[in-house]
Amino acid sequence: MPDVGEGLEEADIVVWHVKAGDEVHDGQIMVEVETAKALVELPCPYDGVVTELLAAEGDTVAVGAPIIAVAPAGTAVAAAEPEREQALAADLVPEPVAAPVAEAPAPSAAPAPTEEAGKEKGKETRTAVLVGYGVRTSSGKRRPRRADATAPTNGAARPAPAGGSLALAKPPVRKLARDLGVDLASVQPSGPGGTVTREDVHAAARPAPAPAPAAQPFQATGPGETIAGERRIPVKGVRKATAQAMVASAFSAPHVTEWVTVDVTRSVKLVRKLRELPDFAGAKVSPLLLVARALLVAIARHPEINASWDEANQEIVVRDRINLGIAAATPRGLIVPNIKDAGGKSLTALAGALTELVATAREGRTSPADLARGTVTITNVGVFGVDGGTPILNPGEAAILAVGAIREQPWVHKGKVKPRQVTTLSLSFDHRMVDGELGSRVLADVAQMLERPKLLFVRG
């Protein structure tokens, strides 16, 4: 498993595009994986034939761990052992030692030398993976085949593996053990082939007898278990990263949110005119474009809001460039790709960048680089018909602007009540870096420019 992001340690196997026995070519897409940031296609680095898939769809694999074995073209691939296929699907095989994903030699040939082969045998080295080098080290040991650790046929429980190896257990059982604080290595297995079962874990964690609690028919009977009328959604990849980031942000940064309601009738008319201009052909021109431009101009006037908090040094870091993030809802969860150096782009360039960013996000092809180093974010809740909200800061940023739905409402305009296009803006900011005055000035500037869009083209 390559390191496909910046500092990522694991990825989930989503779908395999090859199987044992398939011929593959250098650069051919072989698998899609989901990281904490994006869905990524991994190419095969070799020409040859697939001899084995070392991870099943749905598995979470550490960076540097082997996921596929490829042999030279023409190598005969033996039929897969039914017992091993079942073990792979159920994840009964212990977690493999991280090893390079390398071209497998012919069965009768000696192992081919590599750049790392000159190192002393048995000594841990940096593991070469598909892209660069993994974060883990290994001794180059390949995962043993299941036949090497066959369970006794007399039905007796298999003893715990020597050398501190992981006990055999399915993922739900491992999760249950973590939740209950049970060390799987200390549990006596009773399942087929020496596997630890859910009952084994409960028995190891069972305290002294106590009165049974009152029946609760609408609660699951235990971690990972369901009753009729319930379904569980695994929290992995993007959703897991989002959940962790939002909790960290909500409970580490003191949020303040301010609101303003603004007449954007002139901005709506400007959007219609821009759509007719040849310079914007092929770009999706919407009120979001003008909101983005207004926020960029406001930040140029008040650069202190384009900042982050350095906890280690207790410093505020003000950034010169504005990497504008746009929150995008995708089938895999909420992501916030950003436009690099958005403050230096013209309105036409900004429109093109926004169009490409949204299209790429909806297709699930946003790269980890596009998700990194954001400095400020816009979330458009108006597309869902919502009037406003209190957005949570994207971690590492000082401000986020929420844009509500644009609705026709009665509004006092030039001394008379008239129907006007009105929206609500809400700005959340980190009160450690942004005080009420700075936050208010930025929000007021954005509102003023959307009410009088000619100001969008005046800086300073």
N, C-alpha and C positions, 0 to 999 in steps of 0.2 A: 504494500500500500504506500503510494508516494505521499509526500507532504504537498497537498494541492493548495494549501492556503498559507497564511502567515501565522506560524506557531500552532497550527491545529494538530491535535494528537490522535484523532481517530476519525473514522468515516463509516457510514452505513452502506452496505451493498444494496442497491435498489433493484437493478435488473442486469442479468448477464445476457450478452448478445452472442456468446459462443458457448460451446459445450465440448466435453472430452471427445476427441476424434476429429474435430474441425480443423481445417487448415487455416492459418492466420498469416497476415502479412504485416510488416513493419508499418506502423501508423494506423492500422485498422482499429476502429472503436470496438473494444471488447466488453466493457462494463460501464454502467452508470453508478456513481456513488454520490451520496448526500453528506455533505459536511455540515458543520454548524453554521455555515454561511451560504452555501449554494449547492445546486445540483451540478455535478461535473462529470464529463465523459472522459474515460481513461483509454488511451491508445495502447496497442500492443507494441513493445519495442523490438520484436523479433519476427523473422520469417520462420515458419515451422508448423508443427501440429500440436494442438492442445492435448496434453496427457492427463491433466487432472485440474478440477476446480477445488481450491482449498478453502473456500468460504461460500456459504449459501446466501441466497437473497434474504435480506432482513438482518443479517449478522452485522454487528458493530466490530470493526477491525481496527486495531492500533496501527499507526503509521510505522512502517518498517516490517510489518508482519507479511508473510507470503499469502498471496490470494490465488495464484494460478501457476501451473507448471507447463512449459512449452519445450518440446523436443525438436531436433532437426527434422526437416521434411522427409517423409518416407519412413519414419519410425513407426513400428506397429504399436497400436494402443490396445492393451488388453481390456477385456470387458470389465466394467466396474464391479467391484464386489458388492452384492446387495446389502450386506451388513454394514459396509462402510458408507454406502449412500444413505442408509437410514440414520446412521450416526451423524453424518454431516448435516442432514436436514434437521435433526433434533438437537444439534450442537452438543452431543455427548462427548466429543473428543476434547481433551484439555486444551486450553489456549496455547497456540503454537509459540515456540520461541521465535523472536523476530529474526528473519533471515532474508537475504536478498532474493528478489523476484528475478531469477536468472534463467537462461536457456538451459533446459535439462539435457544432459548428455545421452547418447544412445545407451541402451541397457548394458552392452558389453564393454563400453568405453570407459576409460578412467576419467575422473572429473576434470573439466577444462579449467586451466589456470585463469585467474582473474587478476585485476590490479591489486586486490587485497591479499592474493595468495602468498605474497612474499612475507607476510607477517607470520609470526610464530604461531604454530598450531595450538588451538585452544584459547588463544588470547582474544579478548573482545575487541572489535573494531567498529568503526562507523559503517552502518549498513547501506549499501547502494540500493536505491529504489528506482522506480520508473522516471521520476523527476528529481534530480539532485540527490541528496542524501537524507535518510530518515533521521528522526530525533533519538532513536534508540540504538543500542549496541547489541552485538550478538557474536557468537563464535562460529557462525555459518552453519549451525546444525539444522538439518531439515526435520520437519515434524515426522515422527515415526508413524508407520502405517498401523492401522488398527490390528492387523494380524499379529504384530509384535507384542501386543498386550491383551491377548485373548483371555476372556474370563474362564474360570473352571466350568466344566460341563456338569458338575454334580449339583448345581444350584446353590452352592455356598457363596456367601457374600465375599466379594473381592476385597483384599486388604488395602489399606490406604497406600497410594503410590509413594515410593521412597524418594528422598531428596527434596521434599517440600513441594511436590507437584500438586496441581489443583485436583480436588476431588471431582469425580464425574457427576454432573448435575445439569439439568436443563436450565435455560435462562430464567424462567419464572421461579424455579427453586432457588437459584443463586440470589435473585432479588429478595425473595422471602427471607433468606438467611441474613442478608444485609440489613433488612428492615428490623429483624428480631435480634440482631447483634450476635448471631451464631457463627462460629468459625467452622466452615464446612470440613476442614481437615480433621476436626475432632469428632465429627458425626459418624456413627457406625452405619454404613449403607445397607439397605435391604432390598433395593430394586434390582431389576434384571441387569446382569453384567457388572454388578457392583456399583450401580448408580445410587446417588442420594435422592430420596423421594421427599415430597412435601411432608409426609407423616414423620419421616426421620427428623426433619428440621424442627417440626412442632414438638416432638418428643424431647429433643435436646434443649429446647427453650422453655419447656413447660415448667412453671413454678409449682410451689406447693398447692394442693387442692384448695379451691376457694369456691364460694357460692356462685352458681351459674348466673350470669347477668340476664336481665329481662330480655325477652325476644324483641328483636328490631327487624321487622319484615322488610323494610325498605333499605337495609344496608347490606353490602356485600359481606359474606361470611369470613373473609380473610383477604390479605393482600393478594391482588392478582385474580381473585375469584369474583364471579358475578352471579346475580340471580336474574330471574325473568324480568324483562323490561329494562335491563341495563346493557350498555356496551362500553367498552374501554378503548381509548385511542392512545397508542404508544406515543410518548413525548420524546421525539428524537430529532436530530438534525436541526433545521432552522427553527422549529417550534421550541425545542429544548433551549437553544441559544437565546431566543427571544425571551422566554420565561425567565431565565437566569439573569439576563441583562436588565429586564424591567424591574425585577425584585432588587437587584443591586442598585439601580438608579433611584428607585422610589425611596429606599431606606438609607441612602448615603448622601444624596443631594437634597438640601432643603428647597422644595419647590414653592414657587409663587406663581400664580396665574392671574393675568389681567385681561379684561374684555373691552371691546369697543364695537359698536354697531355703526356701519358706514353705508352711505349711499354710493353705489358703484354703477349707476346708470351710464355715466360717460365711459367708464371702462368697458362695459358690455358693448356699447356702440363701437368703441375702438377695436375690440376683438373682431367684430363683423367686418370692419374695413380692412384689417390686417389680413384676414382670410382671402380677400380678393387680390392682394398684391402678389406679383410673380415671385418676389423674394422669399415668400413663405410657402411656395408650392411644395407639396410633399411633407410639410410639417403640420403637426396637430396644434392649431392655435386655439387656446382656451383661456378663460380668466386666470387659470393657474399660471400661465406665462407672465401675465402682468403682476400677479402677486409675487412671483419669484423675482422679477425685476425690481419691484418696490422694496422687497426685503434686502436685496443686494445693495441698492442705493442707500437705504437706511443704515446698513452695516458700514458702508464706506464713510458715512458721516459720523458713526459712533462705533469705531473699530473695537472698542473694549468688550463688546458683547460677543465677538468672534474669538472665544477663549476656551481654555480648559483648566482644570484644577490639578496641580501636581501635589498629590498627598504626601509623597516621600519628602519633598523639599519645602512643603508648605508655601507654594508659589502659584501665582496665576500666570498662565502662559497665553499670551495674546498672539494670534496667528495673523500673518500678513495676507495669506491667500484664503479665499472663501471656498471651501468644498461643500457645495449645497446638496444636502440629502433630501430625497423625496420618498416618503413612506409609501410603499406599494404592497397591496394585499395580493398574495398569490395563492394557488392551491396548496403550496407547501408551507404557508405561513407568511407572517409579515416580515418584509425585508426593507432596508433603507439604503439603496444604492445612492451614490452621490456624483455630482458633476464636478470634476476637478477644476479649480481656478475659475469658478463660475463668474466671479466678479469681473474678470477681464474679458468676458465675451460680449459681443454685440447682441442686440435683441434677436436678430435672425439666427445667429449661432446658438444662442440660448434655446430658441424654439426647436432647432434641430437636435440639440443634445437632450432636451426633455423628451422629445418624441422617441428617440432611440432608447433612452433609459427605460421608459415605461414599456415599450414593446419587448425589450430584452427581458425585463423582469417578469412580464406575463407569460413569456415562453419558458421561464425557468432556467434561463441561460446566463444569468448575471454572474460575473466572475468574482472571486474573492477580492481582487484588487479594486473592483468598483464599489465594494462594500466597506473598504477600509479608509481611515483617515478623514472621516466627515467632520465638519466643524459647526454646522447649523442645519436644522431640518425643518421642512414644511410637511404637514400632514393634511390632506384634503378630505375632511369628513363630509363635506357638502355633497360629494358624489353619491352618498348613501341617503341623502335627504335629511341629514342631521344639521341642526342649527349651530351647534358649538360643543365644546368640551374642554376638559383640563388635561391636555396631553402630557405624557411622561417623557422626560428628557431622554434622548438617545445617549447612552453612556459616553462620557468623555466630552460632551458638548455643554454649552452654557445656556442655550435657548432653543425652543421649538415653537413654531407658529402653526396654529390650527385654523383652517379656513372652513367656514360653514356654508350651508346651501344659500344660493342667491334666490331671493323670493321677491315677488312684486308686493309692496306694502304701501300703505298711506304714509306720506312723509312730507314734512313742511319744507317746501322748496320755493325760494324767493317770496316768502311771506304767504304762500298758499299751500293748502294740503293737496298733494297730487300723488298719483301712483308712481312709485319709483322702485328701481331694482336695489334691494338692500341685502347686506350680508353681515355676519358677525365674525370678527377675528378674535382669537384668544392666544396670548403669548405666555408660555410657561418659561421660567428662567431659574437658574441656580442662584439663590440669594447670597451664597458665599462670594460670588464674583460679580453679580449684577444686582445693584441696589434698585429701589423703587423708581428713582429718578431716571436712571439709564434705561431700564425696561420700559418705562412709560414713554420716554422720548422716542425710542425705536418703534413702539407700537403706534404712537401718534403719527410718526412720519409715514409709516406704511399706509395707514388709513387715509392720510391726506393725499398721498400720491394716487391711491385708487379712486378717491373722490374726484381728483383733478389730474387725470393721467398725463397731461402735458408736463407735469413735474417729474415724471419718470425719466425724462431725458435731460434733467438738470441735476448735476452733482454738486456737492458742497453746501 
